[in-house]
Amino acid sequence: MYRSMNLKGFVLILAVMLVIFLVFHLTMKSAVDEKAEKAQLLKIQKTKLEEEFKNLNNELNIIGTDDYIMTSAVRDYAYVQKDAIRFEYTNPEALYAYTEEELQILMDEMNN
């Protein structure tokens, strides 16, 4: 004997299956969106790290050269080459056209 299912039972089973499907679908969609966002952040981080690697690699290539050694000796250790003239300023403000106060007054006048 064949048993027939009434329409209410069939609709109820379909509704339960639809709810289960939607729950799994939304869960998976949120997980996929989260993974996509994380992938985008990792791409940005990778780009930054590649740029930093390139800069460090360029710096590493420059470090061993004579020009770099001479420049760092002059800059960091105040090295003066033979027959070179060294200038030391006891009043570095004299190199500028205006003092900080005069420059501020000038900027205020220009803004008004």
C-alpha positions in Angstrom: 0.0 0.0 0.0 1.2 3.4 -0.9 0.8 6.1 1.7 0.2 9.6 0.4 1.4 12.6 2.2 -0.9 15.5 2.7 0.0 18.9 1.3 0.6 20.5 4.8 3.3 17.9 5.7 5.0 18.4 2.3 5.0 22.2 2.6 6.3 21.9 6.2 9.2 19.7 5.1 10.0 22.1 2.3 9.9 25.0 4.7 12.3 23.3 7.1 14.7 22.4 4.3 14.6 26.0 3.0 15.3 27.4 6.5 18.2 24.9 6.9 19.5 25.9 3.5 19.3 29.6 4.2 21.1 29.2 7.6 24.0 27.3 6.0 24.0 29.7 3.0 24.3 32.8 5.2 26.9 31.2 7.4 29.0 30.3 4.4 28.5 33.7 2.8 29.7 35.5 5.9 32.7 33.2 6.1 33.6 33.8 2.4 33.2 37.5 2.8 35.5 37.4 5.9 38.1 35.4 4.0 37.9 37.8 1.0 38.5 40.8 3.4 41.4 39.0 5.0 42.9 38.2 1.6 42.6 41.9 0.6 44.4 42.9 3.8 47.1 40.3 3.2 47.6 41.6 -0.4 48.1 45.1 0.9 50.5 43.8 3.5 52.4 41.8 0.9 52.7 44.9 -1.3 54.1 47.0 1.6 56.6 44.2 2.5 57.7 43.9 -1.1 58.3 47.7 -1.3 60.2 47.5 2.0 62.3 44.6 0.7 63.1 46.5 -2.5 64.2 49.6 -0.5 66.3 47.5 1.9 67.8 45.6 -1.1 68.7 48.9 -2.8 70.2 50.2 0.5 72.2 47.0 0.8 73.6 47.5 -2.7 74.6 51.1 -1.9 76.1 50.4 1.5 79.3 48.9 0.2 80.2 51.6 -2.2 82.9 54.2 -1.7 80.5 57.1 -2.1 78.3 55.7 0.7 81.2 55.3 3.0 82.5 58.8 2.3 79.0 60.3 2.7 78.3 58.6 6.0 81.7 59.5 7.3 81.1 63.2 6.5 77.5 63.1 7.8 77.8 60.9 10.9 81.4 61.5 12.0 82.1 65.1 10.7 84.9 63.7 8.6 86.7 66.4 6.6 88.8 65.4 3.5 92.3 66.6 3.1 92.4 70.1 1.7 88.7 70.6 2.4 87.3 73.7 4.1 85.0 73.1 7.0 82.4 75.7 7.9 81.0 75.8 11.4 78.2 78.2 12.2 78.0 79.5 15.8 74.8 81.3 14.9 72.8 79.1 12.4 69.8 81.6 12.6 72.0 84.0 10.6 71.7 81.7 7.6 68.0 82.3 7.4 66.4 85.5 6.3 64.0 85.7 9.2 63.9 84.5 12.8 61.0 82.2 13.9 59.2 85.2 15.5 59.6 87.4 12.4 58.5 84.6 10.2 55.4 84.1 12.3 54.6 87.8 12.2 55.0 87.8 8.4 52.7 84.7 8.0 50.1 86.4 10.2 50.2 89.5 8.1 49.9 87.5 4.9 46.9 85.6 6.2 45.0 88.8 7.2 
